[in-house]
Amino acid sequence: MKNIEYGYVDKNNNKYSIVDETFSDNYILQSPNEVIKNRIGVCWDQVELERYYFKGNGLNIKTHFIVHYDNDKCPTHTFLTFEKDNKYYWFEHSWEIFSGIHEYATLKDLLLDVRDKFIKYELNNNYIKENLCIYDYKKPKYHLSVLEFYKHCESGINISMEDK
């Protein structure tokens, strides 16, 4: 993961280190092999590479999509969690300030922590709690557009966070 930088590859295989207004129209979800080859990916791509690395290791892994629905701009983040020895772990690479493996007593504690960090650092504490959702989503098909990826994640389980 240390060789993967944050950014994206568009549908014409152009690389971008900055996610700007063209992202929504041009992005496609890369396969893990494409992320390795291109050495670039947003959190959506990087989580699929993490899923690839973690598969078959006997850990209970889950992937999550947090989103704040806000008309034109809908900030999101995807992240991978796993359970081991009755503890829960958040494996993070793309969100640089939180890069690493974080341990929690419960999955709820983990999700609340990620949610609170998302609210503070991505939304600058400016949010509507009813518009903030966390989904547990399954492995998507590769080469999805932004809209297709949203729809895929939204077809997963909307996790109720009682004290949102």
C-alpha positions in Angstrom: 0.0 0.0 0.0 2.9 2.4 0.6 3.5 2.7 -3.1 -0.1 3.8 -3.8 -0.7 7.6 -4.0 -4.1 9.3 -3.6 -5.8 10.2 -6.9 -7.7 8.5 -9.7 -7.6 7.1 -13.2 -10.3 8.2 -15.6 -12.2 6.3 -18.2 -9.4 7.2 -20.7 -6.7 5.9 -18.4 -5.4 9.4 -17.5 -4.1 9.9 -14.0 -5.1 12.7 -11.6 -3.5 13.5 -8.3 -6.2 15.9 -7.4 -9.9 15.1 -7.2 -11.6 18.1 -8.8 -14.9 18.9 -10.5 -14.1 16.5 -13.4 -14.0 13.5 -11.1 -17.8 12.7 -11.1 -17.9 12.7 -14.9 -14.7 10.8 -15.6 -13.9 8.4 -12.7 -14.0 4.6 -13.0 -13.4 2.1 -10.2 -10.2 0.3 -10.8 -9.5 -3.4 -10.2 -6.9 -4.2 -7.6 -4.4 -5.2 -10.3 -5.0 -1.8 -12.0 -4.4 0.0 -8.7 -1.1 -1.9 -8.3 -0.1 -1.1 -11.9 -1.2 2.5 -11.9 0.0 3.1 -8.3 -2.8 5.5 -7.7 -6.4 5.4 -6.4 -9.0 7.2 -4.3 -10.3 5.4 -1.2 -12.8 3.5 -3.3 -10.0 1.9 -5.3 -7.7 1.4 -2.4 -10.4 -0.4 -0.4 -10.8 -2.9 -3.2 -7.1 -3.5 -3.2 -7.2 -3.9 0.6 -10.1 -6.4 0.2 -8.0 -8.3 -2.3 -5.0 -8.4 0.1 -7.2 -9.5 3.0 -9.3 -12.2 1.3 -8.7 -15.7 2.3 -7.0 -14.9 5.6 -9.9 -16.1 7.8 -10.7 -12.6 9.1 -14.2 -11.3 9.1 -13.7 -8.2 6.8 -16.3 -5.6 5.9 -16.2 -2.6 3.7 -18.0 0.6 4.6 -19.1 3.7 2.7 -19.8 6.9 4.6 -21.6 9.7 2.8 -23.1 13.0 3.6 -25.9 13.8 1.1 -25.7 17.5 0.3 -27.2 18.3 -3.1 -24.3 18.8 -5.5 -21.5 17.8 -3.2 -21.8 14.5 -1.4 -18.5 13.9 0.5 -17.7 10.2 0.9 -15.1 7.8 2.3 -14.8 4.1 2.1 -12.8 2.0 4.6 -12.2 -1.6 5.5 -12.7 -3.1 8.9 -12.0 -6.6 10.3 -12.5 -8.6 13.4 -9.8 -10.6 15.2 -9.7 -12.1 18.7 -13.0 -10.3 19.6 -11.6 -6.9 18.7 -12.4 -4.7 15.7 -9.9 -3.0 13.5 -10.1 -0.1 11.1 -7.5 -0.5 8.3 -6.8 2.9 6.7 -4.4 4.0 4.0 -6.0 6.6 1.8 -7.1 9.0 4.5 -3.5 10.1 5.2 -3.9 11.7 8.6 -5.5 8.5 9.9 -3.3 6.0 8.0 -2.7 2.9 10.0 -4.5 0.2 11.9 -6.8 1.3 14.7 -8.2 -1.1 17.4 -11.6 -0.9 19.1 -13.6 -3.0 21.6 -16.7 -3.0 19.4 -17.7 -2.4 15.8 -20.0 0.3 17.0 -17.1 2.1 18.7 -15.1 1.9 15.5 -17.9 3.2 13.3 -18.7 6.1 15.7 -15.0 7.1 15.7 -14.8 7.1 11.9 -18.1 9.0 11.7 -16.9 11.6 14.2 -13.6 12.0 12.3 -15.4 12.3 9.0 -17.7 15.0 10.5 -14.8 17.0 11.9 -12.2 16.7 9.2 -14.2 16.2 6.0 -17.4 18.2 6.8 -15.8 20.8 9.2 -18.6 20.0 11.7 -21.1 21.4 9.1 -23.6 18.6 8.5 -27.2 17.5 8.8 -27.4 14.3 10.9 -30.2 12.9 8.8 -28.1 13.2 5.7 -25.1 11.2 7.1 -25.2 7.5 6.3 -22.9 4.6 6.7 -23.4 1.5 4.5 -21.8 -1.9 4.8 -21.3 -2.9 1.1 -20.2 -6.0 -0.7 -17.5 -6.3 -3.4 -18.5 -4.2 -6.4 -17.9 -4.9 -10.1 -14.9 -3.0 -11.4 -15.0 -0.1 -13.8 -18.1 1.5 -12.2 -18.8 5.2 -12.7 -19.3 7.5 -9.6 -23.1 7.1 -9.8 -22.9 3.4 -10.3 -20.6 3.1 -7.3 -22.9 5.1 -5.1 -25.9 2.9 -6.1 -23.9 -0.2 -5.4 -22.9 1.0 -1.9 -26.5 2.2 -1.2 -27.8 -1.3 -2.1 -25.8 -2.6 0.9 -26.9 -2.4 4.6 -27.6 1.1 5.9 -26.1 0.9 9.4 -28.2 2.5 12.1 -26.0 4.7 14.3 -28.4 5.4 17.3 -26.6 8.5 18.5 -26.0 10.1 15.1 
